[in-house]
Amino acid sequence: MEMHSRKGTLADIERLVEIEESAVSGGYYLYDNRHFYFDGILNKGEMVVALNEEEHPVGIGQYSILPDGSGWLECLRVEKQWQSQGAGKAIYRRYMALAEETNAPSVAMFTGRKNLASKGLAEKHGFHLAAAYMGYDLALPGAVKEIVTGFHLVVDEEEAVKLLTQAVAAEAKRAAETNGWGTFMAMNRTFFHYGEPLYRYLHRNNMVFTDGENVLVLGARMLRARGLHVGFMAGDYDKCLAFAASATAAQGLEKLSIMFPPERADLHDLVTGKGYTQTGELIVMELDRRK
């Protein structure tokens, strides 16, 4: 008998946390992120729970809907003793059904560059390699020596859309040989397609900053208490990073993160020179449903 699935609720949280703790070593976040996934306001989508023959939860996977309507697959966990027995396939069946129900233009997920099992499962469902990214973290507040000002939050939505549209185009031209900032904007290991729907989402969540010359996306999709993320910057990178670190430390947060394509050797040299440490090599797998 094939495993099947149902929609998870906040009432399931204790069992779902057990699954997460069995499936991964450290890096737990489901409990801290429970309201984001389950309240239906902060994040649209569904927590999919895989069930064995006894109707007992043995796997989980979140299907989230990003600003452009695309599907984002995250938090895929299968309890250790139930791995390779069909739970992942049951979750993916529901993922694909949700993509159909919501008319998602595309569906994507990330995994570690060396995680061949996760990559293979995605490939079996028609996903292809879309991008690669490197992650870096800066430990705060020790790295911040002075308060940096000059940037302000962009309060007008149309101004934010215009600034980001122009800045993204300028950065792509500036670093054409390395594809600028890549195919996606990365935040909380979530990979967003560039475009107006994303820019409006960023503005509405108070993440767009400028000093009149430079543009910075700084914030967190979720788990803000764990630190902020530089999603994008344009112009003077030194000024942008200095403000980002200062603003993050001023909020009492302990970490600032950034991700970009591995081709950006210039950014690698810049951030490691400022004390950032490399945290991961990721790939993004995507299914384009418009084809």
TORRO-384205 format. One line per field, with one value per residue (C-alpha): residue number from 0; residue in three letters; y, x, z. Coordinates in pm, 1 decimal. Layout:
residues N
num <- c(NUM | ...)
residuo <- c(ALA | ...)
Y <- c(Y | ...)
X <- c(X | ...)
Z <- c(Z | ...)
//
This chain:
residues 291
num <- c(0 | 1 | 2 | 3 | 4 | 5 | 6 | 7 | 8 | 9 | 10 | 11 | 12 | 13 | 14 | 15 | 16 | 17 | 18 | 19 | 20 | 21 | 22 | 23 | 24 | 25 | 26 | 27 | 28 | 29 | 30 | 31 | 32 | 33 | 34 | 35 | 36 | 37 | 38 | 39 | 40 | 41 | 42 | 43 | 44 | 45 | 46 | 47 | 48 | 49 | 50 | 51 | 52 | 53 | 54 | 55 | 56 | 57 | 58 | 59 | 60 | 61 | 62 | 63 | 64 | 65 | 66 | 67 | 68 | 69 | 70 | 71 | 72 | 73 | 74 | 75 | 76 | 77 | 78 | 79 | 80 | 81 | 82 | 83 | 84 | 85 | 86 | 87 | 88 | 89 | 90 | 91 | 92 | 93 | 94 | 95 | 96 | 97 | 98 | 99 | 100 | 101 | 102 | 103 | 104 | 105 | 106 | 107 | 108 | 109 | 110 | 111 | 112 | 113 | 114 | 115 | 116 | 117 | 118 | 119 | 120 | 121 | 122 | 123 | 124 | 125 | 126 | 127 | 128 | 129 | 130 | 131 | 132 | 133 | 134 | 135 | 136 | 137 | 138 | 139 | 140 | 141 | 142 | 143 | 144 | 145 | 146 | 147 | 148 | 149 | 150 | 151 | 152 | 153 | 154 | 155 | 156 | 157 | 158 | 159 | 160 | 161 | 162 | 163 | 164 | 165 | 166 | 167 | 168 | 169 | 170 | 171 | 172 | 173 | 174 | 175 | 176 | 177 | 178 | 179 | 180 | 181 | 182 | 183 | 184 | 185 | 186 | 187 | 188 | 189 | 190 | 191 | 192 | 193 | 194 | 195 | 196 | 197 | 198 | 199 | 200 | 201 | 202 | 203 | 204 | 205 | 206 | 207 | 208 | 209 | 210 | 211 | 212 | 213 | 214 | 215 | 216 | 217 | 218 | 219 | 220 | 221 | 222 | 223 | 224 | 225 | 226 | 227 | 228 | 229 | 230 | 231 | 232 | 233 | 234 | 235 | 236 | 237 | 238 | 239 | 240 | 241 | 242 | 243 | 244 | 245 | 246 | 247 | 248 | 249 | 250 | 251 | 252 | 253 | 254 | 255 | 256 | 257 | 258 | 259 | 260 | 261 | 262 | 263 | 264 | 265 | 266 | 267 | 268 | 269 | 270 | 271 | 272 | 273 | 274 | 275 | 276 | 277 | 278 | 279 | 280 | 281 | 282 | 283 | 284 | 285 | 286 | 287 | 288 | 289 | 290)
residuo <- c(MET | GLU | MET | HIS | SER | ARG | LYS | GLY | THR | LEU | ALA | ASP | ILE | GLU | ARG | LEU | VAL | GLU | ILE | GLU | GLU | SER | ALA | VAL | SER | GLY | GLY | TYR | TYR | LEU | TYR | ASP | ASN | ARG | HIS | PHE | TYR | PHE | ASP | GLY | ILE | LEU | ASN | LYS | GLY | GLU | MET | VAL | VAL | ALA | LEU | ASN | GLU | GLU | GLU | HIS | PRO | VAL | GLY | ILE | GLY | GLN | TYR | SER | ILE | LEU | PRO | ASP | GLY | SER | GLY | TRP | LEU | GLU | CYS | LEU | ARG | VAL | GLU | LYS | GLN | TRP | GLN | SER | GLN | GLY | ALA | GLY | LYS | ALA | ILE | TYR | ARG | ARG | TYR | MET | ALA | LEU | ALA | GLU | GLU | THR | ASN | ALA | PRO | SER | VAL | ALA | MET | PHE | THR | GLY | ARG | LYS | ASN | LEU | ALA | SER | LYS | GLY | LEU | ALA | GLU | LYS | HIS | GLY | PHE | HIS | LEU | ALA | ALA | ALA | TYR | MET | GLY | TYR | ASP | LEU | ALA | LEU | PRO | GLY | ALA | VAL | LYS | GLU | ILE | VAL | THR | GLY | PHE | HIS | LEU | VAL | VAL | ASP | GLU | GLU | GLU | ALA | VAL | LYS | LEU | LEU | THR | GLN | ALA | VAL | ALA | ALA | GLU | ALA | LYS | ARG | ALA | ALA | GLU | THR | ASN | GLY | TRP | GLY | THR | PHE | MET | ALA | MET | ASN | ARG | THR | PHE | PHE | HIS | TYR | GLY | GLU | PRO | LEU | TYR | ARG | TYR | LEU | HIS | ARG | ASN | ASN | MET | VAL | PHE | THR | ASP | GLY | GLU | ASN | VAL | LEU | VAL | LEU | GLY | ALA | ARG | MET | LEU | ARG | ALA | ARG | GLY | LEU | HIS | VAL | GLY | PHE | MET | ALA | GLY | ASP | TYR | ASP | LYS | CYS | LEU | ALA | PHE | ALA | ALA | SER | ALA | THR | ALA | ALA | GLN | GLY | LEU | GLU | LYS | LEU | SER | ILE | MET | PHE | PRO | PRO | GLU | ARG | ALA | ASP | LEU | HIS | ASP | LEU | VAL | THR | GLY | LYS | GLY | TYR | THR | GLN | THR | GLY | GLU | LEU | ILE | VAL | MET | GLU | LEU | ASP | ARG | ARG | LYS)
Y <- c(0.0 | 342.1 | 606.5 | 895.3 | 1242.4 | 1495.5 | 1860.4 | 1927.5 | 2162.0 | 2329.9 | 2048.8 | 1815.5 | 2023.5 | 1793.8 | 1494.9 | 1702.1 | 1829.9 | 1469.2 | 1393.1 | 1692.2 | 1600.1 | 1244.0 | 1349.0 | 1618.9 | 1677.7 | 2022.3 | 2318.8 | 2263.9 | 2541.7 | 2397.9 | 2470.8 | 2825.3 | 2876.3 | 2708.9 | 3018.8 | 3127.7 | 2797.1 | 2735.2 | 3064.5 | 3114.2 | 3488.2 | 3530.3 | 3249.5 | 3100.5 | 2730.3 | 2394.3 | 2173.7 | 1826.7 | 1531.4 | 1186.5 | 896.4 | 529.1 | 239.6 | 300.2 | 663.9 | 769.9 | 1082.3 | 988.1 | 1276.6 | 1644.7 | 1900.1 | 2259.3 | 2392.5 | 2771.8 | 3021.9 | 3295.8 | 3651.5 | 3564.8 | 3266.5 | 3007.8 | 2713.6 | 2680.5 | 2340.0 | 2345.6 | 2170.5 | 1823.6 | 1579.9 | 1204.0 | 1021.0 | 820.4 | 471.9 | 557.3 | 700.0 | 542.2 | 383.2 | 622.4 | 913.7 | 1158.7 | 1043.9 | 1088.6 | 1443.8 | 1521.7 | 1390.1 | 1643.5 | 1912.4 | 1858.2 | 1856.7 | 2188.2 | 2334.8 | 2234.6 | 2365.5 | 2703.7 | 2727.0 | 2784.6 | 2903.6 | 2716.3 | 2513.5 | 2512.4 | 2385.9 | 2392.5 | 2128.3 | 2089.4 | 2055.8 | 1708.8 | 1588.7 | 1355.0 | 1183.4 | 1508.4 | 1618.4 | 1281.2 | 1287.8 | 1629.1 | 1509.3 | 1215.5 | 1472.9 | 1672.9 | 1929.2 | 2053.2 | 2235.6 | 2607.5 | 2776.2 | 2738.9 | 2964.1 | 3005.8 | 3111.9 | 3328.1 | 3442.8 | 3727.8 | 3683.1 | 3993.5 | 4224.3 | 4185.8 | 4254.9 | 4599.5 | 4872.7 | 5176.6 | 5277.6 | 5340.2 | 5575.2 | 5736.5 | 5472.5 | 5501.2 | 5270.7 | 5336.3 | 5415.8 | 5467.3 | 5139.0 | 5269.0 | 5424.8 | 5091.1 | 4907.3 | 5163.9 | 5160.8 | 4783.2 | 4746.7 | 4989.7 | 4854.4 | 4490.8 | 4586.8 | 4792.2 | 4509.5 | 4257.4 | 4489.2 | 4563.1 | 4195.3 | 4051.4 | 3785.2 | 3641.0 | 3691.8 | 3967.2 | 3835.2 | 3523.8 | 3393.2 | 3432.0 | 3661.2 | 3453.2 | 3511.8 | 3253.0 | 2996.6 | 3081.4 | 3166.7 | 3430.4 | 3519.4 | 3881.5 | 4102.7 | 4341.0 | 4092.4 | 4034.4 | 4405.1 | 4484.5 | 4201.3 | 4335.8 | 4686.6 | 4569.5 | 4383.7 | 4685.7 | 4542.1 | 4807.9 | 5071.4 | 5343.2 | 5631.5 | 5807.7 | 5638.1 | 5277.3 | 5021.8 | 4746.4 | 4465.1 | 4373.2 | 4164.6 | 3816.0 | 3611.3 | 3420.2 | 3353.8 | 3717.3 | 3665.2 | 3447.3 | 3721.7 | 3925.2 | 3862.4 | 4077.6 | 3973.4 | 4219.4 | 4528.6 | 4768.9 | 5042.5 | 5070.7 | 4724.1 | 4840.2 | 5101.7 | 4858.9 | 4586.9 | 4831.8 | 4960.4 | 4608.3 | 4486.7 | 4796.8 | 4787.7 | 4416.6 | 4449.9 | 4753.0 | 4528.3 | 4292.2 | 4017.3 | 3786.0 | 3706.3 | 3864.7 | 3633.8 | 3670.8 | 3435.9 | 3478.3 | 3268.7 | 3096.0 | 3286.9 | 3606.7 | 3577.1 | 3950.7 | 3914.3 | 3611.7 | 3810.7 | 4110.7 | 3931.1 | 3694.8 | 3996.3 | 4145.1 | 3836.9 | 3637.4 | 3260.4 | 3030.6 | 2822.8 | 2614.4 | 2528.6 | 2502.8 | 2422.4 | 2525.3 | 2270.8 | 2402.4 | 2275.7 | 2528.1 | 2451.5 | 2705.7 | 2486.0)
X <- c(0.0 | 135.6 | 175.7 | -65.5 | -93.6 | -320.3 | -304.6 | -117.8 | -243.2 | -93.9 | -244.3 | 12.2 | 312.0 | 455.2 | 461.4 | 593.7 | 879.5 | 966.6 | 988.1 | 1214.6 | 1446.5 | 1473.8 | 1535.3 | 1802.5 | 2103.2 | 2067.2 | 1924.8 | 1578.2 | 1330.6 | 981.4 | 865.0 | 1000.9 | 838.7 | 505.8 | 287.0 | 443.1 | 351.7 | 14.4 | -169.6 | -235.8 | -173.3 | 202.4 | 251.9 | 12.8 | 26.4 | -11.2 | 187.1 | 171.5 | 189.9 | 279.7 | 98.8 | 192.5 | -55.5 | -153.8 | -236.1 | 61.5 | 255.8 | 604.6 | 698.3 | 631.2 | 677.8 | 562.3 | 417.0 | 437.2 | 308.0 | 556.0 | 463.4 | 452.8 | 223.5 | 497.6 | 523.6 | 809.1 | 881.9 | 1048.8 | 1090.5 | 1079.6 | 1151.0 | 1098.2 | 1145.8 | 1467.3 | 1312.5 | 1061.7 | 1302.4 | 1311.2 | 969.8 | 749.6 | 687.2 | 877.3 | 687.2 | 354.2 | 450.8 | 555.4 | 224.4 | 46.6 | 296.2 | 213.4 | -159.8 | -127.5 | 68.5 | -216.1 | -485.2 | -312.9 | -209.9 | 151.0 | 367.7 | 663.1 | 762.3 | 1108.3 | 1308.4 | 1665.8 | 1897.3 | 2263.0 | 2493.4 | 2597.5 | 2249.0 | 2197.5 | 1894.3 | 1700.4 | 1809.2 | 1712.6 | 1365.1 | 1303.3 | 1432.3 | 1190.1 | 909.7 | 1040.2 | 1257.1 | 1579.9 | 1882.8 | 1804.3 | 2080.7 | 2357.6 | 2427.6 | 2680.6 | 2579.1 | 2772.1 | 2706.0 | 2848.0 | 2841.2 | 2716.3 | 2743.0 | 3118.9 | 3187.3 | 3022.8 | 3255.9 | 3038.9 | 2681.3 | 2621.2 | 2345.7 | 2242.7 | 2003.5 | 1628.5 | 1332.6 | 1152.9 | 796.7 | 633.7 | 553.2 | 579.5 | 915.9 | 1035.0 | 925.2 | 1098.7 | 1419.8 | 1444.8 | 1357.3 | 1630.5 | 1882.3 | 1837.8 | 1887.0 | 2196.0 | 2350.5 | 2287.4 | 2465.1 | 2746.2 | 2825.5 | 2699.7 | 2969.6 | 2851.6 | 2475.8 | 2460.5 | 2287.1 | 2168.3 | 1827.4 | 1676.7 | 1680.7 | 1770.7 | 1637.3 | 1597.6 | 1710.8 | 1400.0 | 1460.4 | 1231.8 | 1197.3 | 1287.1 | 1002.6 | 729.7 | 537.0 | 854.0 | 935.4 | 588.5 | 620.2 | 956.5 | 817.7 | 512.4 | 742.4 | 970.6 | 1278.2 | 1374.3 | 1633.3 | 1823.0 | 2058.1 | 1970.3 | 2246.3 | 2253.8 | 1974.4 | 1958.4 | 1713.7 | 1748.0 | 1509.2 | 1379.1 | 1098.8 | 1068.1 | 1258.6 | 1358.3 | 1480.0 | 1760.9 | 1902.6 | 1853.4 | 1943.7 | 2087.5 | 1869.9 | 2015.3 | 2232.0 | 2323.2 | 2583.5 | 2851.5 | 2862.7 | 3082.4 | 2826.9 | 2538.0 | 2703.7 | 2818.0 | 2463.6 | 2315.9 | 2548.7 | 2496.6 | 2117.0 | 2103.2 | 2324.8 | 2125.1 | 1818.9 | 2002.8 | 2023.3 | 2319.9 | 2361.1 | 2357.6 | 2339.7 | 2389.5 | 2375.0 | 2493.1 | 2603.6 | 2944.0 | 3059.5 | 3069.9 | 3430.7 | 3427.1 | 3149.1 | 3318.8 | 3637.2 | 3443.1 | 3237.1 | 3507.7 | 3733.7 | 3471.4 | 3460.8 | 3177.1 | 3210.8 | 3085.7 | 2788.3 | 2675.4 | 2670.3 | 2314.4 | 2139.3 | 1789.8 | 1576.5 | 1279.8 | 983.4 | 855.5 | 484.8 | 433.6 | 607.9)
Z <- c(0.0 | -97.5 | 163.8 | 134.0 | 283.7 | 450.6 | 544.8 | 867.0 | 1139.2 | 1441.9 | 1652.4 | 1487.9 | 1590.3 | 1860.3 | 1626.0 | 1336.4 | 1551.4 | 1637.0 | 1266.0 | 1205.7 | 1492.0 | 1360.1 | 1001.7 | 1036.7 | 1257.4 | 1413.3 | 1225.6 | 1372.1 | 1305.5 | 1264.2 | 1620.0 | 1618.2 | 1277.0 | 1354.5 | 1335.7 | 1007.1 | 847.2 | 1007.0 | 1054.8 | 681.9 | 704.7 | 710.9 | 462.1 | 208.3 | 136.4 | 304.8 | 540.3 | 385.2 | 626.1 | 492.7 | 661.3 | 682.1 | 663.2 | 1026.6 | 946.3 | 1157.5 | 1047.2 | 929.3 | 698.1 | 637.9 | 362.2 | 326.6 | 0.8 | 9.5 | -244.6 | -332.5 | -441.0 | -811.8 | -750.1 | -790.6 | -554.5 | -308.7 | -153.9 | 186.7 | 518.4 | 358.9 | 640.2 | 671.4 | 999.1 | 980.3 | 1005.1 | 730.4 | 477.3 | 127.6 | 184.6 | -12.0 | 223.4 | 5.5 | -301.5 | -118.4 | -25.6 | -382.5 | -517.4 | -300.0 | -397.1 | -764.2 | -692.2 | -508.4 | -798.6 | -1028.6 | -790.8 | -756.8 | -1122.8 | -1021.6 | -1313.0 | -1166.5 | -861.8 | -704.1 | -407.9 | -285.4 | -155.7 | -70.9 | -370.3 | -255.7 | -156.5 | -449.7 | -296.1 | -266.7 | -612.8 | -757.1 | -602.8 | -756.6 | -1094.3 | -1089.1 | -1076.9 | -1371.9 | -1190.9 | -1346.6 | -1210.7 | -1224.4 | -1024.4 | -768.6 | -469.7 | -191.5 | 159.5 | 405.2 | 763.0 | 969.0 | 1346.9 | 1527.2 | 1711.4 | 1756.8 | 1390.5 | 1406.8 | 1527.6 | 1460.9 | 1393.2 | 1023.4 | 910.5 | 583.9 | 454.3 | 501.3 | 450.8 | 121.0 | 228.9 | -111.0 | -284.7 | -639.8 | -560.5 | -421.2 | -736.4 | -956.6 | -752.0 | -751.4 | -1118.0 | -1214.5 | -964.1 | -1068.0 | -1433.6 | -1346.9 | -1145.0 | -1423.2 | -1668.3 | -1422.2 | -1372.0 | -1699.4 | -1713.4 | -1382.5 | -1431.3 | -1171.2 | -861.8 | -1040.2 | -1137.8 | -792.2 | -490.9 | -185.5 | 164.9 | 443.5 | 185.9 | -11.5 | -376.7 | -530.1 | -896.4 | -963.6 | -1081.5 | -971.7 | -751.9 | -547.4 | -526.6 | -391.1 | -138.7 | -21.0 | 17.8 | 212.7 | 449.3 | 506.2 | 338.9 | 80.4 | 178.5 | -3.9 | 70.5 | -251.9 | -450.1 | -335.0 | -295.9 | -35.9 | 38.9 | 406.2 | 613.4 | 676.2 | 526.3 | 853.5 | 1178.0 | 1207.0 | 1562.4 | 1427.1 | 1206.8 | 890.6 | 528.7 | 253.9 | -38.1 | -288.4 | -305.6 | -581.7 | -600.5 | -334.5 | -177.7 | 111.0 | 215.3 | 177.7 | 384.4 | 652.8 | 697.9 | 688.4 | 963.4 | 1175.7 | 1141.6 | 1221.2 | 1527.9 | 1646.6 | 1667.6 | 1900.0 | 1638.4 | 1621.8 | 1253.0 | 908.7 | 605.2 | 232.1 | -68.3 | -425.2 | -724.7 | -697.3 | -1007.2 | -801.9 | -688.2 | -623.1 | -367.1 | -211.3 | -160.4 | -29.3 | 234.3 | 354.9 | 389.8 | 622.0 | 844.0 | 687.8 | 696.5 | 422.7 | 536.7 | 242.4 | -125.4 | -251.5 | -575.7 | -683.0 | -868.0 | -1063.6 | -1263.5 | -1518.3 | -1557.7 | -1837.0 | -2093.2)
//
